Amino acid sequence: MCLVSLLAAGTVVPAQQVDVTKLGPRVGDRVPALGLTDHRGRLQTLRSVAGPKGTMLVFFRSADW
């Protein structure tokens, strides 16, 4: 009932501005030690999956989630 009253009164709350350049890690940042279990239940750490030249993490955000 309150929501309907606010909408009927024309109350508008402005959206908060977010500086997206300050979100998430930056190129060259060190990643904290992390570990996740794989599909077989074994713990995989960042160190365990790193190759001889290191590891590249790719963050992909999809609108389909």
PyMOL commands that set and color helices and strands:
alter all, ss='L'
color gray80, all
select helices_A, chain A and resi 2-9+20-22+46-49
alter helices_A, ss='H'
color red, helices_A
select strands_A, chain A and resi 35-37+43-45
alter strands_A, ss='S'
color yellow, strands_A
deselect
rebuild
show_as cartoon
